[in-house]
Amino acid sequence: MNDNIREWLQVASYDIDTVHLLVKEKGHASIIIYHMHQAQEKLLKALLSSTDIEVRKSHNIDKLLSELLHFFPSLSSISQSVLSIHAYLPKLRYPYGDEIVFEEAIVLLTGFENSIEELKSYFK
């Protein structure tokens, strides 16, 4: 494993830890979902780094996953989680007046956990 991949995995682990801590403390849902998005993005970029695809500056985890599906078709199993979390991105980045409630983060949590485990399995 090269240093670039190791760095992506390390910074993703910070986001994963933050998700768990904020869920435990019943933190702000928007921040929980933001860190879910960040963790998925960084793990997808780590996996992209293991291919010949250039890792571009992008926060579009749907597009990152699409690029990876050519190399790793089994990742289709996490597409629903990625799409569900990605759908929150505009609300997370810009004020829309819609409050994201804690229960929304909890609904996303199982899919998030499954996607993280699936992505991490490629680095074992």
C-alpha positions as a Markdown table, in Angstrom:
| # | Residue | x | y | z |
|---|---|---|---|---|
| 1 | Met | 0.0 | 0.0 | 0.0 |
| 2 | Asn | 1.5 | 3.3 | -1.0 |
| 3 | Asp | 1.7 | 6.4 | 1.2 |
| 4 | Asn | -1.1 | 8.2 | -0.6 |
| 5 | Ile | -3.6 | 5.4 | 0.0 |
| 6 | Arg | -2.4 | 5.3 | 3.7 |
| 7 | Glu | -3.1 | 9.0 | 4.1 |
| 8 | Trp | -6.6 | 8.7 | 2.6 |
| 9 | Leu | -7.4 | 5.9 | 4.9 |
| 10 | Gln | -6.0 | 7.8 | 7.9 |
| 11 | Val | -8.1 | 10.9 | 7.3 |
| 12 | Ala | -11.2 | 8.8 | 6.6 |
| 13 | Ser | -10.7 | 7.1 | 10.0 |
| 14 | Tyr | -11.0 | 10.6 | 11.6 |
| 15 | Asp | -14.3 | 11.2 | 10.0 |
| 16 | Ile | -15.6 | 7.7 | 10.9 |
| 17 | Asp | -14.5 | 8.3 | 14.5 |
| 18 | Thr | -16.3 | 11.6 | 14.5 |
| 19 | Val | -19.5 | 10.0 | 13.2 |
| 20 | His | -19.5 | 7.5 | 16.0 |
| 21 | Leu | -18.7 | 10.1 | 18.7 |
| 22 | Leu | -21.5 | 12.5 | 17.4 |
| 23 | Val | -24.0 | 9.7 | 17.2 |
| 24 | Lys | -23.2 | 8.6 | 20.8 |
| 25 | Glu | -23.5 | 12.2 | 22.0 |
| 26 | Lys | -26.7 | 12.8 | 19.9 |
| 27 | Gly | -24.8 | 15.6 | 18.1 |
| 28 | His | -26.1 | 17.8 | 15.2 |
| 29 | Ala | -27.5 | 15.6 | 12.5 |
| 30 | Ser | -26.1 | 17.8 | 9.7 |
| 31 | Ile | -22.6 | 17.4 | 11.0 |
| 32 | Ile | -23.0 | 13.6 | 11.5 |
| 33 | Ile | -24.1 | 13.3 | 7.8 |
| 34 | Tyr | -21.3 | 15.6 | 6.7 |
| 35 | His | -18.7 | 13.4 | 8.2 |
| 36 | Met | -20.4 | 10.3 | 6.8 |
| 37 | His | -20.1 | 11.9 | 3.4 |
| 38 | Gln | -16.4 | 12.9 | 4.1 |
| 39 | Ala | -15.6 | 9.3 | 5.2 |
| 40 | Gln | -17.1 | 7.7 | 2.1 |
| 41 | Glu | -15.5 | 10.3 | -0.2 |
| 42 | Lys | -12.0 | 9.7 | 1.3 |
| 43 | Leu | -12.4 | 5.9 | 1.2 |
| 44 | Leu | -13.5 | 6.0 | -2.4 |
| 45 | Lys | -10.5 | 8.2 | -3.2 |
| 46 | Ala | -8.2 | 5.8 | -1.5 |
| 47 | Leu | -9.6 | 3.0 | -3.6 |
| 48 | Leu | -9.3 | 5.2 | -6.8 |
| 49 | Ser | -5.7 | 5.7 | -5.8 |
| 50 | Ser | -5.2 | 1.9 | -6.2 |
| 51 | Thr | -6.3 | 2.1 | -9.8 |
| 52 | Asp | -5.0 | 4.0 | -12.8 |
| 53 | Ile | -7.8 | 6.6 | -12.4 |
| 54 | Glu | -6.6 | 10.1 | -11.5 |
| 55 | Val | -8.0 | 11.3 | -8.2 |
| 56 | Arg | -9.6 | 14.6 | -9.0 |
| 57 | Lys | -10.8 | 17.3 | -6.6 |
| 58 | Ser | -14.4 | 16.4 | -6.3 |
| 59 | His | -17.0 | 15.9 | -3.6 |
| 60 | Asn | -19.3 | 14.0 | -5.8 |
| 61 | Ile | -19.2 | 10.6 | -4.2 |
| 62 | Asp | -21.8 | 9.3 | -6.7 |
| 63 | Lys | -19.4 | 10.0 | -9.5 |
| 64 | Leu | -16.4 | 8.6 | -7.6 |
| 65 | Leu | -18.4 | 5.3 | -7.1 |
| 66 | Ser | -19.4 | 5.2 | -10.7 |
| 67 | Glu | -15.7 | 5.4 | -11.8 |
| 68 | Leu | -14.8 | 2.6 | -9.4 |
| 69 | Leu | -17.6 | 0.2 | -10.5 |
| 70 | His | -15.7 | -0.5 | -13.7 |
| 71 | Phe | -12.9 | -2.0 | -11.5 |
| 72 | Phe | -14.9 | -3.2 | -8.6 |
| 73 | Pro | -18.4 | -4.3 | -9.7 |
| 74 | Ser | -19.2 | -5.6 | -6.2 |
| 75 | Leu | -19.3 | -2.0 | -5.0 |
| 76 | Ser | -22.8 | -1.8 | -6.5 |
| 77 | Ser | -23.9 | -3.2 | -3.1 |
| 78 | Ile | -23.1 | 0.2 | -1.5 |
| 79 | Ser | -24.6 | 2.4 | -4.2 |
| 80 | Gln | -27.8 | 3.1 | -2.2 |
| 81 | Ser | -25.9 | 4.2 | 0.8 |
| 82 | Val | -23.7 | 6.5 | -1.3 |
| 83 | Leu | -26.6 | 8.0 | -3.1 |
| 84 | Ser | -28.6 | 8.5 | 0.1 |
| 85 | Ile | -25.8 | 10.3 | 1.8 |
| 86 | His | -24.8 | 12.2 | -1.3 |
| 87 | Ala | -28.3 | 13.6 | -1.7 |
| 88 | Tyr | -27.7 | 15.6 | 1.5 |
| 89 | Leu | -24.7 | 17.4 | 0.2 |
| 90 | Pro | -26.4 | 20.6 | -1.0 |
| 91 | Lys | -28.2 | 20.9 | 2.4 |
| 92 | Leu | -24.9 | 20.3 | 4.2 |
| 93 | Arg | -23.0 | 23.0 | 2.3 |
| 94 | Tyr | -25.6 | 25.7 | 1.9 |
| 95 | Pro | -28.5 | 27.0 | 4.0 |
| 96 | Tyr | -31.8 | 25.9 | 2.6 |
| 97 | Gly | -34.0 | 26.4 | 5.7 |
| 98 | Asp | -34.6 | 22.7 | 6.0 |
| 99 | Glu | -33.5 | 21.3 | 9.4 |
| 100 | Ile | -31.9 | 17.9 | 9.3 |
| 101 | Val | -33.1 | 16.0 | 12.4 |
| 102 | Phe | -31.1 | 13.4 | 14.3 |
| 103 | Glu | -33.4 | 10.6 | 13.2 |
| 104 | Glu | -32.3 | 11.2 | 9.6 |
| 105 | Ala | -28.7 | 10.6 | 10.5 |
| 106 | Ile | -29.7 | 7.4 | 12.4 |
| 107 | Val | -31.6 | 6.1 | 9.3 |
| 108 | Leu | -28.4 | 6.6 | 7.2 |
| 109 | Leu | -26.1 | 5.0 | 9.8 |
| 110 | Thr | -26.6 | 1.3 | 9.0 |
| 111 | Gly | -26.0 | 1.9 | 5.3 |
| 112 | Phe | -23.0 | 4.1 | 6.1 |
| 113 | Glu | -21.5 | 1.4 | 8.4 |
| 114 | Asn | -22.0 | -1.3 | 5.7 |
| 115 | Ser | -20.4 | 0.9 | 3.0 |
| 116 | Ile | -17.4 | 1.7 | 5.2 |
| 117 | Glu | -16.8 | -2.0 | 5.9 |
| 118 | Glu | -17.1 | -2.9 | 2.2 |
| 119 | Leu | -14.7 | -0.1 | 1.2 |
| 120 | Lys | -12.2 | -1.0 | 3.9 |
| 121 | Ser | -12.3 | -4.6 | 2.9 |
| 122 | Tyr | -10.3 | -3.8 | -0.2 |
| 123 | Phe | -7.3 | -2.7 | 1.9 |
| 124 | Lys | -7.0 | -5.7 | 4.1 |
